[in-house]
Every structure is written in C-alpha cells, then in structure tokens.
Amino acid sequence: MQVTRYSEAKPYEAPEHYDMRCLRLQGKEATVTDTIWIGLSHLLPGGHTSLKDAAVEKIYIVVAGEVTVETVDAAVTLGVLDSCRLAPGEARALVNRTNAPASILLAMPT
C-alpha cells in the first residue's frame, strides 16, 4: 500500500494553469502506479486553464465549490461531487467563476 497524506502531497506546475495550485496525490513522482495518476487542483476565484486538448481521456470530480468545464461545444458548471469525462482529443478549459475557492480531482492515464 502506498499512502499520500494530503499534508505531504507535493505541488506540481501545470502549463497554462492560472491562479491554481496543483498537488500530485498518486502516480508519477508521488507513488508507483500502473495505469493512472491522480491530481488535486485548487482554483482561486477567477482561476482557470487554457482551452487545450490531451491525447488521453481525463476524469474530473469537483470536491469543493463550483468549477465550469468548457469545451468547444458546451460549458457546464459542476458542483460538489459532480464529475465529467473528457475524451482523448477533446479540448477543455476549467474556470472558477465564483468568489470562493474551488477544488477538483483529476484522474488520467499515465
């Protein structure tokens, strides 16, 4: 078993993430995983990412506040424990349009 304590999770820099703090919870440099890694991102009010795609699918789960997920075709605001899946190649932007911080989990293949 490999445990990552939240208090000991290491931050990582994600390109084109603005007013956000990202922590690696599992996988990559945090722990040894076979197929996925898990990150936790904290978005300040107004925090956002650029509209960008990835070659692999992504799954997001909001754990605090509200986060708007924008794609080329749609925008949806997710609340606590709402989730969404983005297909490989599907561009997305994350935006915190509220006046309160928000947090979102990301799961994606290694």
N, C-alpha and C positions, 0 to 999 in steps of 0.2 A: 504494500500500500504506500502511495506517495501522497503526502498531505501538504497543501499550501495554506498556511494561515494568512488570512486577509491582512493582518498587521505586518506580515513579512513579504507580501507579494511585491514583486519588482516592477517598476514602471517601464514602459517601452514607448518609443517615439513612433508614431504612425504618420506617414506623409499626408499632407493636406487634411489634417485634423486640427481644428482651430478652437481655442478655449475649451480643450478637452484634456483629461488626464486618463491615460490608459494603463491598466495593470494586467500582467500575464498571470493567470490563475493555474492553468495546466498546459502542458505541452511546450514545445520549443525549448527555451532555456530554463523554464520553470520545473518541468518534470519530463520523464520519458513517456511518450505516448506513441501508439501505433498509427492512429488514423486521424485524430482531430487535435485542435488546441482550443482553449477557452480563454477569452479576454473579458475584462470588465472595463467599460468606459464611463467616466463621469463627465457630463456635459454641463458647463455653466450656462446660465441664461444667454441665449444667442449663440451658444457653441454649435459647431456644425462641421461637416465634412464636405469635400467637393463631390460633385456628381461623377462617379467613377465606377467602372466595372471591375470584376475579378474573374479569373479563369475557372474558379471553383465556386460551389454554392456556399451561401452564408445563411446562418440562422441567428436571428436577434430575438432577445427576450428582455422586455423592459422590467426592471426591478425597483425603480423609484421614479416618480414624476411622470412626465409625458415626453415622448420623442416622436417627431414626424419623420416618416421614411418616405422619401420622394424617389420616384423612378421616372423614366422618360414618359410613361403613360399615365401615372397616377401619383397621388400623395395620400397617405393615411397616417393618422395620429394614433399611436399606441399608448395605452395606459399600463399601469402596473399588472404584470404577468401576461399581458398581451404579447404575441410573438408573430414573426413573419419569416418566411423563407424566400431567399432570392436565388434564382437560378444562375448557373455559370454564365457569364457574359452579360448579365442584367445589371445595368448601371444603377447606382443608388447614391443618395445623399441622406445624411442624418442631420436633423435640425432640432434644437431645443427652442421652441417659440414661446416658452413661458418665462415668468420671472423667478422661477425656482430651479435649483439644480435637478438634473435627471441622471439616471444610471441605467446602462443597458449591457446585457451579456451578449457576447459574440461567440458562436461556435462555428468553426470551419475546418476543412481538411488540412492536414499538414502538407 
